[in-house]
Amino acid sequence: MRGQQWVTVVALAALATAPVYLPRDTPRGDAKSLAAPEAPAAFNPMLGLGMLSGLGAAARDPGPFGEPTLAGGSGAYHAIIELSGAIVELSSVDWLELSGGADTTELRTITDRLHALGADAEVKSLLVRAGDLTISPAAAEELRAAIATVVAAKPVHCHMESADTLDYVALSTCSSLTLAPAGSLLLAGPMAMPVHLKRLLDTLHVEADFLHMGAYKGAAEPLTRTEPSPEMRETYEAILDGVYERFVVAITRGGKLDRARAVLAIDTALHGDVDALAAGLVDAIADPAAWRAARAGAEPWRNVKLGAGTQDLAGIMRVLGLAPKPRVSGAHVALLYAVGEVVDGDGSGPLGARSEIASGPLSAALRAAADDDTVKAIVLRVDSPGGSALASEAIWHAAKYAGDKKPVVVSMGELAASGGYYISCGAKKIFAQPDTLTGSIGVVGGKIVLGGALAALGIDVTEISRGQRAGLFSVTRRWSADERAAVGAWMGAVYKTFTARVAQGRKLSAAAVEKVAQGRVWIGADAKRHGLVDALGGLDDALAEARKLGGLPEDAKVDVYPAEPTLLDLVGGFAGEVSAGPALSTVALKSVWADANLLLGARAANSLAASLRSLMRFRTEAVRVVIFPALIR
């Protein structure tokens, strides 16, 4: 959160307890009149909250020269929604803005809104304006499926300023596609960009001393090699084959183009507006106003928000901690998000649950859902590269406890590999997208050796110890042969437990698991073929299955963990960052991210930052079930 945003939050909190006088004027647009007494006789904090609600309405007023939010009156109308920015599993608060502070929208917020509008009898059609999206292959497939569901009920017309391949995949099931004048389509084929850090470590006189269990367990390769091994290159080739096939199918637009033309479109890659229209990749070229007029005509239309947000009084009260977080009553499904690296203990507090998988809070949430008689089924939404083996085992036990009491269904997002697969493998049913990266059933262990870096700085370290393995985790030198054997035995035990959990959960023999383990990363389509997942589909499919298994109606409600953060959570997270101080590692991370962002773009920079964060974990966790992310675009 930027400094100005923080000041705004504090100011709003203060305003919520200040007596105010509200104007009688009705804001332009669809906002309701906010009348107030001439002069409150006594201090009333609720008036401040009313003021905030009014400010939200006033902020949405387009002004005398802005585009109106409503046209054509009430009743049946065409709904216009806008999609832009990064589409993520969970929005998180990043105080140091390592991610660049980009606008984010949660995937489920979009899909839920699409389904609601699709089911609304007053909505005649959906008009989707899309621009500057950042989305993963798996999320693109999920959004594509959601749009296809709505198209089955009513038209969904999409307008693009410009689009890349993943944007196009997400929108390809729209009833029609329109491109802005001078807009372009970049329909390049998929490419993997594994980030290797060995030369950076060499420059710093730092060594990576690592072992791995599984021939394909390449998690340490970014630290020990300058390019992928033959095994990892084989893995990347298989991943790209699957993603490419999904690209081709999406570009055919349900048969509007044949396969040969779709392949040619990918090989051509860059298409201007006129070329895109001639190739049949879009149906029309028009600016937004002309597109809206063509689709809605003289009929009513309305700009609608993706989510309710905090612009209503109840939402503001919840953010300020003056109203309880909403709970679902009656029989329902519990949806628990597991997003980020798997870490030990309680993690980094209330906000951490939105960006990391801490074994303590998630295990507690699983057990609480299991013990709640109103929860009839649990969906665990996993998007994780893995992490701590200890934490993964703890969460596995909590998931088993829940599974022994009621159905547990796993829905995999972009990535559910290594520890992410560990915590998933015991579910009654596992859903993955065709391009979800999963598997990676293996173990990596090692330490970062700083002896050379210290020597280069003129620092000499002498080890004086007792016990044959006292220096097992010394950062000044590599492992001795005896120490390496000891760590290898430890990793072997972790690998044996991991594969046993997979065999138990997937009802496979040890030999069958070993064939698909070895650290091999699979895309969801191949994982299904090998029995590692049960079905291809997104979160909506997993929720539908959970309702079915739990004996619930199709419209049964869903309770979500973690809940939206309150102001108290935000303050606590901010205080934690301040007390921690500007650690050198964090400063270095931000500097590297900034350079990579300038040279490679935000997605590649975020992948590099995630690799560096994971690298730092090895300072305290020598053996991990994790993969290093590689950018797939």
Secondary structure, 3 states (H helix, E strand, C coil): CCHHHHHHHHHHHHHCCCCCCCCCCCCCCCCCCCCCCCCCCCCCHHHHHHHHHHHHHHHHCCCCCCCCCEECCCCCEEEEEEEEEEEECCCCCCCCCCCCCCCEEEHHHHHHHHHHHHHCCCEEEEEEEEEEEECCHHHHHHHHHHHHHHHCCCCEEEEECCEEHHHHHHHCCCCEEEECCCCEEECCCCCEECCCCHHHHHHCCCEEEEEEECCCCCCCHHHHCCCCCHHHHHHHHHHHHHHHHHHHHHHCCCCCCCHHHHHHHHHHCEEEHHHHHHCCCCCEECCHHHHHHHHHCCCCEEECCCCCCCCCHHHHHHHCCCCCCCCCCCCEEEEEEEECEEECCCCCCHHHHHCEEEHHHHHHHHHHHHHCCCEEEEEEEEEECEEEHHHHHHHHHHHHHHHCCCCEEEEEEEEEECHHHHCCCCCCEEEECCCCEEECCCEEEEEEECHHHHHHCCCCCCCCCCCCCCCCCCCCCCCCHHHHHHHHHHHHHHHHHHHHHHHHHHCCCHHHHHHHCCCCEEEHHHHHHCCCCCEECCHHHHHHHHHHHCCCCCCCCEEEECCCCCHHHHHHHHHHHHHHCCCHHHHHHHHHHHHHHHHHCHHHHHHHHHHHHHHHHCCCCCEEEECCCCEEC
